[in-house]
Amino acid sequence: MSNESNPLRTLVDFFRFKKIELSSESLVSKGIYSTLDYRAIMDSAPYDTKRKKLFLDEAVKKRKIKSLSKGKPGTIISRVLPESRNENNGIDVSLYISDKTGSRNAVKWRFNTFGGRSKCPVCKGIFSLTHASKCYGLENTDSLFTFDTVKELIERLDFLSNALKK
């Protein structure tokens, strides 16, 4: 694939010509334009310029949203499922909850601050997210962070929040 038909490669060459510094961790520095994924996207793109732009915009958006949920196991980002995100912008479902208390609880859950170091009424230990399953038998709360199950999520977090207030 020549530079003329590879706009990303042309951009990289431009950066080098202008001596623009790129992070060694950037995808451009790592040669994204030579990966199999990039080549597959470019090879399947339509020839028509307008349709090609729309196709590439959609492909980039899908890649970006897919990569938002990648992280080291056990980190907050690794718990955010792709179905928890708005398909157009990647924003987490917790920010779309219209109920103010429900949204606040969901964000606190995401940031592992839910319960605010309260004492767990069941085991008397300091409450953490694992107490939802260990002490209350409420498994897989993170899987409720989807647009289809948001009502159940709000009910579960309200239950836990009320239990911690007692």
Order of alpha helices (4+ residues) and beta strands (2+ residues): alpha-alpha-alpha-alpha-alpha-alpha-alpha
